[in-house]
Amino acid sequence: ILNDFSDHLGIAYQIKDVLDFMVASADIRLRKMFCDGGATNNNFLMQFISDITGLDLNVSNTFELSPLGAAYFGALGMGKYSGINDLEAISNDFSTFSPKMPKLASAKLYSGWKEAVSRVLD
């Protein structure tokens, strides 16, 4: 159980690492993230990602969107929809996770992650 827990934390910290790199490299500000895939079944993980990144997460209740997207674009190619705007009108069912952890607490946790990573890489 502890291994599963730490694996989930590692996912969140790695996402933050990547987002921080993207923000620094592109000089942009992120406001929210859209999430899908099997890991979105874990509400603890989604909340922790929101807390550690400081971002709102819009988590699809359709866990695997790639096949759904392929079906939509197939239907578009078959003429079932007149254009991409018709696809945008299709209902999107998602849950929202907003940061709840105090920023000081999340910064302390992330600092511990960075320290652990630097020890491994040294």
Backbone as CSV, one residue per row, in Angstrom:
resi,resn,N_x,N_y,N_z,CA_x,CA_y,CA_z,C_x,C_y,C_z
1,ILE,0.830,-1.197,0.000,0.000,0.000,0.000,0.868,1.251,0.000
2,LEU,1.921,1.260,0.797,2.804,2.423,0.851,3.452,2.673,-0.501
3,ASN,3.846,1.610,-1.201,4.433,1.762,-2.526,3.467,2.428,-3.486
4,ASP,2.196,1.995,-3.496,1.192,2.609,-4.362,1.050,4.093,-4.048
5,PHE,1.041,4.419,-2.762,0.911,5.795,-2.324,2.072,6.640,-2.837
6,SER,3.294,6.149,-2.650,4.463,6.920,-3.081,4.538,7.009,-4.607
7,ASP,4.084,5.977,-5.306,4.037,6.044,-6.774,3.118,7.169,-7.222
8,HIS,1.983,7.302,-6.549,1.036,8.356,-6.914,1.625,9.736,-6.650
9,LEU,2.311,9.881,-5.537,2.948,11.163,-5.252,4.000,11.470,-6.304
10,GLY,4.759,10.460,-6.710,5.776,10.650,-7.745,5.176,11.141,-9.049
11,ILE,4.016,10.617,-9.410,3.329,11.072,-10.628,3.032,12.569,-10.518
12,ALA,2.492,12.973,-9.387,2.133,14.383,-9.196,3.364,15.283,-9.247
13,TYR,4.421,14.867,-8.571,5.637,15.681,-8.564,6.262,15.767,-9.953
14,GLN,6.244,14.687,-10.696,6.796,14.713,-12.060,5.974,15.619,-12.963
15,ILE,4.672,15.612,-12.800,3.814,16.523,-13.573,4.184,17.960,-13.242
16,LYS,4.365,18.261,-11.958,4.762,19.623,-11.575,6.116,19.983,-12.177
17,ASP,7.070,19.053,-12.152,8.375,19.312,-12.763,8.219,19.714,-14.230
18,VAL,7.426,18.951,-14.969,7.235,19.212,-16.397,6.523,20.547,-16.610
19,LEU,5.472,20.801,-15.838,4.745,22.061,-15.984,5.638,23.255,-15.663
20,ASP,6.443,23.150,-14.602,7.363,24.241,-14.263,8.357,24.495,-15.389
21,PHE,8.854,23.428,-15.986,9.781,23.565,-17.115,9.090,24.243,-18.297
22,MET,7.866,23.814,-18.593,7.118,24.415,-19.705,6.880,25.908,-19.470
23,VAL,6.470,26.246,-18.266,6.187,27.644,-17.939,7.457,28.485,-18.069
24,ALA,8.567,27.974,-17.545,9.832,28.711,-17.617,10.338,28.830,-19.052
25,SER,10.181,27.778,-19.831,10.689,27.778,-21.205,9.847,28.630,-22.142
26,ALA,8.561,28.636,-21.937,7.666,29.333,-22.863,7.204,30.684,-22.325
27,ASP,7.586,30.995,-21.093,7.175,32.240,-20.458,5.655,32.420,-20.548
28,ILE,4.953,31.415,-20.061,3.492,31.436,-20.062,2.975,31.239,-18.648
29,ARG,1.696,31.483,-18.460,1.039,31.246,-17.176,-0.053,30.220,-17.405
30,LEU,-0.050,29.170,-16.620,-1.086,28.146,-16.727,-2.191,28.440,-15.727
31,ARG,-3.430,28.186,-16.151,-4.564,28.408,-15.262,-5.244,27.112,-14.856
32,LYS,-5.291,26.155,-15.777,-5.935,24.881,-15.467,-5.386,23.801,-16.377
33,MET,-5.704,22.566,-15.991,-5.247,21.404,-16.749,-6.457,20.528,-17.049
34,PHE,-6.459,19.932,-18.214,-7.485,18.976,-18.596,-6.867,17.588,-18.538
35,CYS,-7.541,16.662,-17.872,-6.957,15.350,-17.608,-7.891,14.227,-18.036
36,ASP,-7.304,13.172,-18.583,-8.031,11.938,-18.848,-7.048,10.794,-18.722
37,GLY,-7.544,9.582,-18.846,-6.693,8.402,-18.739,-6.967,7.654,-17.443
38,GLY,-6.378,6.493,-17.334,-6.644,5.605,-16.214,-6.350,6.190,-14.849
39,ALA,-5.316,7.012,-14.736,-4.952,7.579,-13.431,-6.031,8.512,-12.888
40,THR,-6.897,9.002,-13.757,-7.948,9.915,-13.302,-9.006,9.198,-12.468
41,ASN,-8.942,7.867,-12.411,-9.838,7.115,-11.529,-9.514,7.348,-10.061
42,ASN,-8.336,7.877,-9.779,-7.868,8.052,-8.409,-8.091,9.508,-7.968
43,ASN,-9.146,9.719,-7.187,-9.473,11.079,-6.741,-8.386,11.669,-5.848
44,PHE,-7.737,10.825,-5.026,-6.638,11.327,-4.198,-5.535,11.916,-5.078
45,LEU,-5.162,11.182,-6.122,-4.108,11.645,-7.021,-4.510,12.943,-7.711
46,MET,-5.743,13.020,-8.191,-6.189,14.237,-8.885,-6.159,15.433,-7.931
47,GLN,-6.606,15.233,-6.690,-6.583,16.330,-5.727,-5.150,16.724,-5.393
48,PHE,-4.264,15.746,-5.244,-2.871,16.052,-4.912,-2.186,16.779,-6.070
49,ILE,-2.474,16.392,-7.295,-1.904,17.107,-8.446,-2.379,18.555,-8.435
50,SER,-3.660,18.764,-8.165,-4.181,20.123,-8.089,-3.477,20.906,-6.980
51,ASP,-3.326,20.267,-5.825,-2.672,20.941,-4.693,-1.217,21.277,-4.993
52,ILE,-0.478,20.337,-5.560,0.964,20.522,-5.741,1.276,21.472,-6.899
53,THR,0.381,21.505,-7.914,0.596,22.406,-9.053,-0.059,23.765,-8.849
54,GLY,-1.025,23.825,-7.937,-1.762,25.074,-7.732,-2.754,25.362,-8.845
55,LEU,-3.081,24.350,-9.644,-3.976,24.522,-10.788,-5.310,23.820,-10.558
56,ASP,-6.347,24.357,-11.190,-7.607,23.631,-11.266,-7.440,22.515,-12.276
57,LEU,-7.998,21.361,-11.975,-7.975,20.223,-12.904,-9.396,19.946,-13.362
58,ASN,-9.610,19.917,-14.661,-10.862,19.444,-15.233,-10.604,18.004,-15.646
59,VAL,-11.198,17.079,-14.912,-10.945,15.657,-15.097,-12.135,15.024,-15.789
60,SER,-11.881,14.475,-16.952,-12.946,13.854,-17.729,-13.512,12.650,-16.997
61,ASN,-14.832,12.544,-17.004,-15.478,11.360,-16.442,-15.518,10.225,-17.454
62,THR,-15.085,10.514,-18.690,-14.806,9.483,-19.689,-13.305,9.279,-19.607
63,PHE,-12.883,8.159,-19.018,-11.485,8.019,-18.641,-10.527,7.949,-19.822
64,GLU,-10.954,7.393,-20.932,-10.071,7.291,-22.097,-10.682,8.071,-23.255
65,LEU,-10.187,9.267,-23.476,-10.756,10.132,-24.499,-10.214,9.883,-25.899
66,SER,-9.065,9.217,-26.026,-8.496,8.988,-27.360,-9.447,8.219,-28.270
67,PRO,-10.031,7.093,-27.830,-10.976,6.393,-28.711,-12.215,7.231,-29.019
68,LEU,-12.664,8.002,-28.041,-13.831,8.859,-28.272,-13.501,9.931,-29.311
69,GLY,-12.315,10.509,-29.213,-11.891,11.508,-30.194,-11.791,10.912,-31.588
70,ALA,-11.262,9.696,-31.686,-11.178,9.025,-32.987,-12.566,8.799,-33.564
71,ALA,-13.513,8.418,-32.719,-14.889,8.209,-33.189,-15.505,9.519,-33.659
72,TYR,-15.294,10.590,-32.910,-15.825,11.895,-33.313,-15.259,12.335,-34.666
73,PHE,-13.953,12.183,-34.829,-13.349,12.610,-36.094,-13.722,11.675,-37.239
74,GLY,-13.966,10.404,-36.927,-14.490,9.491,-37.947,-15.874,9.931,-38.399
75,ALA,-16.710,10.293,-37.437,-18.057,10.774,-37.762,-17.980,12.083,-38.544
76,LEU,-17.039,12.921,-38.211,-16.838,14.174,-38.946,-16.444,13.872,-40.390
77,GLY,-15.525,12.929,-40.564,-15.088,12.532,-41.906,-16.201,11.895,-42.725
78,MET,-17.145,11.245,-42.053,-18.272,10.614,-42.749,-19.395,11.604,-43.035
79,GLY,-19.208,12.844,-42.599,-20.231,13.854,-42.856,-21.356,13.879,-41.840
80,LYS,-21.224,13.184,-40.732,-22.265,13.179,-39.698,-22.341,14.522,-38.971
81,TYR,-21.234,15.244,-38.987,-21.182,16.592,-38.425,-20.696,17.513,-39.536
82,SER,-21.183,18.755,-39.509,-20.809,19.674,-40.592,-19.448,20.321,-40.378
83,GLY,-18.946,20.313,-39.149,-17.642,20.904,-38.893,-17.212,20.694,-37.459
84,ILE,-16.003,21.140,-37.172,-15.426,20.944,-35.838,-16.240,21.656,-34.767
85,ASN,-16.891,22.753,-35.119,-17.705,23.473,-34.139,-18.858,22.611,-33.639
86,ASP,-19.378,21.730,-34.485,-20.430,20.814,-34.047,-19.912,19.871,-32.964
87,LEU,-18.647,19.472,-33.077,-18.061,18.587,-32.063,-17.896,19.312,-30.727
88,GLU,-17.593,20.604,-30.785,-17.426,21.378,-29.558,-18.729,21.486,-28.781
89,ALA,-19.839,21.372,-29.471,-21.145,21.495,-28.820,-21.556,20.232,-28.066
90,ILE,-20.851,19.119,-28.300,-21.175,17.874,-27.613,-20.829,18.024,-26.140
91,SER,-21.709,17.557,-25.288,-21.538,17.689,-23.840,-20.223,17.071,-23.374
92,ASN,-19.534,17.801,-22.512,-18.315,17.311,-21.882,-18.604,17.076,-20.408
93,ASP,-18.470,15.857,-19.977,-18.746,15.497,-18.597,-17.428,15.402,-17.844
94,PHE,-17.188,16.331,-16.891,-15.939,16.299,-16.152,-16.154,16.730,-14.712
95,SER,-15.211,16.352,-13.873,-15.176,16.791,-12.478,-14.059,17.815,-12.344
96,THR,-14.205,18.714,-11.411,-13.191,19.740,-11.195,-12.548,19.554,-9.827
97,PHE,-11.231,19.613,-9.815,-10.459,19.577,-8.577,-9.730,20.912,-8.469
98,SER,-9.895,21.589,-7.360,-9.224,22.872,-7.120,-8.266,22.720,-5.951
99,PRO,-7.185,23.504,-5.957,-6.223,23.405,-4.856,-6.890,23.682,-3.505
100,LYS,-6.596,22.820,-2.531,-7.124,22.985,-1.173,-6.006,23.079,-0.139
101,MET,-4.851,22.547,-0.476,-3.724,22.537,0.452,-3.130,23.947,0.543
102,PRO,-2.780,24.390,1.743,-2.108,25.691,1.847,-0.825,25.706,0.999
103,LYS,-0.572,26.846,0.367,0.584,26.951,-0.542,1.904,26.653,0.165
104,LEU,2.019,27.053,1.407,3.254,26.789,2.153,3.468,25.284,2.334
105,ALA,2.393,24.557,2.595,2.491,23.103,2.773,2.873,22.419,1.462
106,SER,2.254,22.827,0.362,2.588,22.202,-0.924,4.013,22.558,-1.341
107,ALA,4.445,23.781,-1.058,5.828,24.180,-1.377,6.829,23.357,-0.566
108,LYS,6.504,23.077,0.691,7.402,22.274,1.532,7.486,20.839,1.011
109,LEU,6.353,20.267,0.636,6.351,18.910,0.080,7.152,18.856,-1.220
110,TYR,6.943,19.839,-2.090,7.656,19.852,-3.365,9.153,20.064,-3.161
111,SER,9.515,20.861,-2.183,10.932,21.063,-1.860,11.583,19.746,-1.440
112,GLY,10.843,18.950,-0.671,11.339,17.633,-0.282,11.548,16.729,-1.486
113,TRP,10.644,16.800,-2.448,10.772,16.033,-3.696,12.039,16.454,-4.441
114,LYS,12.234,17.768,-4.587,13.395,18.265,-5.325,14.690,17.822,-4.640
115,GLU,14.700,17.861,-3.314,15.884,17.440,-2.571,16.156,15.952,-2.794
116,ALA,15.117,15.140,-2.758,15.282,13.691,-2.969,15.806,13.396,-4.365
117,VAL,15.273,14.100,-5.366,15.723,13.906,-6.747,17.180,14.326,-6.897
118,SER,17.557,15.448,-6.286,18.946,15.900,-6.413,19.909,14.916,-5.746
119,ARG,19.492,14.285,-4.663,20.357,13.286,-4.012,20.578,12.075,-4.912
120,VAL,19.552,11.686,-5.620,19.652,10.533,-6.521,20.550,10.867,-7.708
121,LEU,20.461,12.094,-8.189,21.215,12.489,-9.389,22.659,12.865,-9.082
122,ASP,22.975,13.158,-7.825,24.363,13.525,-7.481,25.270,12.337,-7.396
